[in-house]
């Protein structure tokens, strides 16, 4: 039997005393990855069996856990964890550091736990304790998903555990093995003709055959789209068709933009407000086949929040990303990647004011993003916004990586009137 767990996760072992958690942990994980409540009792009292120091032991455990998750290290919690209250602070730390929580439940027969407990005279907890833990385990099993566990595996037989293999799965955003060279293209917003012009200038050849695009480059370069492929511009379906071809052929990557996500909802019949160019996109997609509309919705819906390239040296996200969120997977990471961070205020145009996260960025990774339309792309603290407002009559811009060269082509016309004039990045900026 084989199960997969995320390469960056908090693994919580759940089981009564005598269920075999410690043996299981040592078999499948590095000793440095395991945080044991017994070991922490020993740290604070020189006695791993000293129940009187349990509170202090768990303070130490939670402290070390926080440091490991902050560093992006998979960590395993070896404790009974049979009560929801004992799991609550663990889930909170996983959320704080944007790590995926995994529950591995050793629900082996109670009789076996009693037998094993009796064979450990130096650490015997007693029949009543084991029985109470077993009851607590079963009372809380059904609530694991509500507590926040994203992956839950329950094992009821020793034979299952003996034959188990655990495989660590890279997160979808992990493209560290892709070292480039790459060409990162800003918000296209349906400007298909300009996209073809830019790709040609970058050296790509786009071939169209029976509704499918193939993208190639003589030097093996690959293209990365920062999202917002659609809305406002005249040819959103054709942009999506080209990007699908690039991604599916392995010649490109694309992250999710807020306009792309909203279009998915509309294509699937959800009640969304037809604003900011969505009405025009829906009219354009209505001219396409139902098969392509379904394909487009599925493709856009499966786009990840961000990518980490070149051993962690480059991050691409639609609205940018703080350093502590790089390579992480959580709802907050996805939300920030697509929308940025708002102040809760609106400007004189009635639009939300957003924090300029890049002004405070001090991370080692270069971050390329879009979302906020500006006149010209400029570097700020090793970050660069590539949305130069093509759909508003500006330019479509690409960043060549690792060369750090900018390539832009002018819009053929203004397709959409901006709500506010394009400018350079102020301290707080609107992103539509």
C-alpha positions in Angstrom: 0.0 0.0 0.0 1.3 3.5 -0.9 0.1 6.9 0.2 1.4 10.3 -0.8 1.8 13.3 1.4 2.9 16.9 0.4 6.6 17.4 0.6 6.0 20.4 2.9 3.5 19.4 5.5 2.7 19.0 9.1 2.2 15.3 9.8 0.1 14.6 12.9 0.2 11.0 14.2 -3.0 10.1 16.0 -3.4 7.0 18.1 -3.6 5.6 21.6 -0.7 4.6 23.7 0.6 1.3 22.4 -0.7 1.9 18.8 2.9 2.0 17.5 3.2 5.6 16.6 6.9 6.0 17.6 7.9 2.8 15.7 5.9 4.0 12.7 7.5 7.5 12.8 11.1 6.1 13.0 10.4 3.7 10.0 9.1 6.4 7.6 10.7 9.7 8.7 14.1 11.1 9.6 14.8 11.3 13.3 15.3 15.1 12.9 11.8 15.4 11.4 10.1 13.8 14.4 8.9 15.9 17.4 7.9 13.5 20.2 6.0 14.7 23.3 8.0 12.1 25.3 11.3 13.5 24.1 10.2 17.0 25.0 9.3 15.8 28.5 12.8 14.6 28.7 14.2 17.9 27.6 12.4 19.8 30.3 12.7 17.3 33.2 15.3 14.6 32.2 12.5 12.1 32.4 10.4 11.2 29.4 7.7 9.6 31.6 7.2 12.7 33.8 3.6 13.6 33.1 3.8 16.5 35.5 5.7 18.5 33.0 3.4 17.8 30.0 2.4 21.5 29.6 6.0 22.6 29.5 6.9 19.8 27.2 4.2 20.9 24.7 5.3 24.5 24.9 8.7 23.3 23.8 7.2 21.1 21.1 5.1 23.9 19.7 8.1 26.3 19.7 10.3 23.9 17.8 7.5 23.1 15.4 7.0 26.8 14.6 10.7 27.2 13.8 10.7 24.2 11.5 7.5 25.2 9.6 8.9 28.7 9.2 12.0 27.1 7.6 9.8 25.1 5.3 10.6 21.7 6.8 8.2 18.7 7.0 7.6 17.9 10.6 6.0 14.9 12.3 4.2 15.1 15.6 4.6 11.9 17.7 2.0 12.2 20.4 -1.4 10.6 21.1 -3.3 13.6 19.7 -6.6 11.8 20.3 -8.4 15.0 21.4 -9.4 17.8 19.1 -8.2 20.3 21.7 -4.6 18.8 21.5 -4.7 19.1 17.7 -6.0 22.6 17.6 -2.7 24.4 18.2 -1.0 22.2 15.7 -3.5 23.2 13.0 -3.1 26.8 13.9 0.7 26.7 13.4 0.2 24.9 10.1 -2.1 27.7 8.9 0.2 30.4 10.3 3.1 29.1 8.1 0.9 28.0 5.2 1.7 24.3 5.4 -0.7 21.5 4.6 -1.8 19.5 7.7 -1.8 15.7 7.3 -3.5 13.3 9.7 -2.1 9.7 9.9 -4.4 7.8 12.3 -3.3 4.5 13.8 -6.7 3.1 14.7 -5.4 -0.4 15.6 -7.4 -2.8 17.8 -7.7 -1.7 21.4 -6.7 -5.1 22.6 -3.4 -4.9 20.9 -2.7 -1.5 22.5 -3.4 -3.0 25.9 -1.1 -5.8 25.2 1.7 -3.6 24.1 1.2 -1.2 27.0 1.5 -4.1 29.4 4.8 -5.1 27.9 6.3 -1.7 28.7 6.6 -1.7 32.6 8.7 1.4 32.6 6.2 3.4 30.6 2.9 1.7 31.3 0.0 4.1 31.3 -2.6 1.6 32.4 -5.8 -0.1 31.1 -8.1 2.8 31.9 -5.9 5.4 30.2 -5.7 3.3 27.0 -9.4 2.7 27.0 -10.2 6.4 27.5 -7.8 7.4 24.7 -9.4 4.9 22.4 -12.9 6.3 23.1 -11.6 9.9 22.6 -10.0 8.9 19.3 -13.3 7.5 18.0 -15.4 10.4 19.2 -13.2 12.9 17.2 -12.4 11.0 14.1 -15.3 12.3 12.0 -14.3 15.9 12.8 -10.8 15.8 11.4 -11.7 17.4 8.1 -13.6 20.2 9.8 -10.6 20.8 12.0 -8.6 21.6 8.9 -6.7 18.5 8.0 -6.3 18.4 4.2 -5.1 14.8 4.0 -6.5 12.1 6.2 -5.3 8.5 6.2 -6.8 5.9 8.7 -5.1 2.6 9.3 -7.1 -0.1 11.2 -4.8 -3.2 10.7 -1.2 -3.9 11.6 -0.8 -5.5 8.2 -1.6 -2.2 6.5 1.1 -0.5 8.5 3.7 -3.2 7.9 3.2 -2.9 4.1 2.8 0.8 3.9 5.0 3.0 1.8 4.9 6.8 2.0 5.8 9.0 -1.0 6.4 12.7 -0.7 4.8 14.6 -3.5 6.2 18.0 -4.6 3.7 20.8 -4.4 2.2 21.9 -7.7 4.0 25.3 -7.4 7.4 23.6 -7.2 9.2 24.1 -10.5 12.7 24.6 -8.9 14.1 22.1 -11.4 13.1 24.5 -14.3 16.2 26.7 -14.5 15.2 28.6 -17.6 15.8 30.5 -19.7 12.3 31.9 -19.4 10.2 34.7 -20.8 7.6 36.1 -18.3 4.7 37.9 -19.9 2.5 40.4 -18.1 -1.3 40.6 -18.2 -2.6 39.9 -21.7 -6.3 40.7 -21.1 -7.5 39.3 -24.5 -4.9 41.3 -26.5 -4.1 38.3 -28.8 -2.6 40.2 -31.7 -0.1 42.0 -29.4 0.7 38.6 -27.7 1.7 37.2 -31.1 3.8 40.3 -31.9 5.6 40.0 -28.5 6.2 36.2 -28.9 7.6 36.8 -32.4 9.9 39.5 -31.0 11.0 37.1 -28.3 11.9 34.5 -30.9 9.0 32.1 -30.6 7.1 30.5 -33.4 3.4 30.0 -32.8 1.8 27.4 -35.1 -1.9 27.0 -35.4 -3.4 23.7 -36.6 -7.1 22.7 -36.3 -7.8 24.9 -33.3 -4.6 24.0 -31.4 -1.5 26.2 -31.0 2.1 24.9 -30.7 4.7 27.2 -29.3 8.4 26.6 -30.0 11.7 28.5 -29.5 14.9 27.7 -31.3 17.0 28.1 -28.1 14.6 26.1 -25.9 13.2 29.0 -24.0 9.9 28.7 -22.2 7.2 31.3 -21.6 5.5 32.1 -18.3 2.2 33.9 -18.1 1.4 35.9 -15.0 -2.4 35.4 -15.3 -5.3 37.6 -16.3 -5.4 36.2 -19.8 -9.0 37.4 -20.3 -11.4 40.3 -20.1 -11.5 43.7 -21.6 -9.6 42.8 -24.8 -11.0 41.7 -28.1 -9.8 38.0 -28.3 -9.8 36.4 -24.9 -10.8 32.9 -26.2 -7.8 32.9 -28.7 -5.4 33.9 -25.9 -6.6 31.1 -23.7 -6.4 28.7 -26.7 -2.7 29.7 -27.3 -1.8 29.4 -23.6 -3.5 26.0 -23.3 -1.3 24.8 -26.2 1.8 26.2 -24.7 1.3 24.7 -21.3 0.1 21.3 -22.5 3.1 21.0 -24.8 5.5 21.8 -22.0 6.6 25.0 -23.7 5.0 27.3 -21.1 3.5 27.9 -17.6 0.7 30.0 -16.4 -0.5 31.1 -12.9 -4.0 32.1 -12.0 -5.2 35.6 -12.3 -8.3 37.1 -10.6 -10.0 37.7 -14.0 -9.4 34.1 -15.0 -11.0 32.7 -11.9 -14.0 35.0 -12.3 -14.5 33.8 -15.9 -14.5 30.2 -14.7 -17.4 30.9 -12.4 -19.3 32.6 -15.2 -18.6 29.8 -17.7 -20.0 27.3 -15.2 -23.2 29.3 -14.7 -22.4 30.9 -11.3 -24.0 34.2 -10.5 -21.2 36.7 -10.9 -21.2 40.4 -11.6 -20.5 41.2 -15.3 -18.0 43.9 -14.7 -14.4 44.8 -15.5 -14.7 43.3 -19.0 -16.3 40.0 -18.1 -19.4 40.7 -20.1 -17.2 41.1 -23.3 -15.4 37.8 -22.5 -18.6 35.9 -22.1 -19.9 37.3 -25.4 -16.7 36.2 -27.1 -16.8 32.7 -25.5 -20.5 32.3 -26.6 -19.2 32.2 -30.1 -17.0 29.2 -29.2 -18.1 25.5 -29.1 -19.4 24.1 -25.8 -16.4 21.7 -25.8 -13.9 24.6 -25.9 -15.8 26.5 -23.2 -15.6 23.4 -21.0 -11.9 22.9 -21.8 -11.1 26.6 -21.1 -13.0 26.5 -17.8 -11.2 23.4 -16.7 -7.8 24.7 -17.7 -8.2 28.1 -16.0 -9.7 26.4 -12.9 -6.6 24.2 -12.5 -4.1 27.0 -12.7 -1.9 27.2 -9.5 -1.4 30.3 -7.4 2.3 30.8 -8.1 5.4 29.0 -9.3 8.9 28.8 -7.8 11.6 28.4 -10.5 15.3 27.9 -10.7 16.1 26.5 -7.3 14.0 29.1 -5.6 15.6 32.1 -7.3 12.5 33.2 -9.2 8.9 33.4 -8.1 6.0 34.2 -10.4 2.6 35.1 -9.0 -0.2 37.2 -10.5 -0.4 39.9 -7.8 3.0 39.2 -6.2 3.9 37.2 -3.1 5.5 37.8 0.3 8.6 35.9 1.0 7.1 33.8 3.8 4.5 32.5 1.3 6.9 31.3 -1.4 6.5 27.7 -2.2 3.7 27.2 0.3 0.2 25.9 -0.3 -2.9 27.4 1.5 -6.0 29.4 0.8 -4.3 32.6 2.0 -1.4 32.1 -0.3 -3.7 31.6 -3.3 -5.8 34.7 -2.3 -2.7 36.9 -1.9 -1.2 35.6 -5.2 -4.3 36.6 -7.1 -5.5 39.8 -5.3 -2.7 41.1 -3.2 -3.6 42.8 0.1 -6.2 45.5 0.6 -6.3 48.3 3.2 -10.1 48.1 3.5 -10.3 51.6 2.0 -11.4 52.9 -1.4 -9.8 55.6 -3.5 -11.4 58.6 -5.2 -12.5 56.3 -8.1 -14.3 54.0 -5.7 -11.7 51.2 -6.2 -10.1 49.2 -3.4 -6.7 50.5 -2.2 -4.1 47.8 -1.9 -0.9 47.6 0.1 2.2 47.9 -2.0 3.8 44.7 -0.6 6.8 45.1 -2.9 7.9 48.3 -1.0 8.6 46.1 2.1 9.9 43.1 0.2 13.4 42.0 1.2 13.4 38.4 0.0 16.2 36.7 -1.9 14.0 35.4 -4.7 13.2 37.6 -7.6 9.4 38.1 -7.9 7.7 38.8 -11.2 4.1 39.7 -11.2 1.3 41.8 -12.8 -2.2 42.7 -11.7 -1.5 46.4 -11.1 -1.5 48.3 -14.5 1.4 50.8 -14.7 3.0 52.7 -17.5 6.5 51.2 -17.4 7.9 48.2 -15.7 10.5 49.1 -13.0 12.5 47.1 -10.4 11.6 47.6 -6.8 13.4 45.5 -4.1 14.1 42.6 -6.5 10.4 42.6 -7.7 8.9 43.8 -11.0 5.4 44.4 -12.1 4.9 43.4 -15.8 1.3 44.7 -16.3 2.0 47.7 -18.5 -1.6 48.2 -19.5 -1.7 46.8 -23.0 -5.5 46.6 -23.0 -5.7 50.2 -22.0 -3.5 51.3 -24.9 -0.2 50.8 -23.1 2.3 48.0 -23.8 2.6 44.2 -23.5 5.8 43.5 -21.6 8.0 40.5 -21.0 10.9 39.9 -18.7 13.7 37.7 -20.1 15.1 35.5 -17.3 17.9 35.2 -16.2 19.0 38.1 -18.4 16.7 40.6 -16.6 16.0 42.2 -19.9 12.6 43.8 -20.7 11.0 43.5 -24.0 7.8 45.5 -24.8 5.6 46.0 -27.8 2.9 48.8 -28.0 -0.8 48.1 -28.1 -2.4 48.3 -31.5 -5.1 50.5 -30.0 -6.9 51.2 -26.7 -9.5 48.5 -26.2 -10.8 49.5 -22.9 -10.9 52.8 -20.9 -9.1 52.5 -17.6 -11.1 53.5 -14.5 -8.1 55.4 -13.2 -5.1 56.7 -15.2 -2.1 54.4 -15.5 0.8 55.5 -13.4 3.9 54.2 -11.6 3.6 52.2 -8.4 2.7 54.5 -5.5 2.8 53.5 -1.8 -0.6 51.9 -2.2 -2.0 50.9 -5.5 -5.3 49.8 -7.1 -5.3 46.5 -9.0 -8.5 45.6 -11.0 
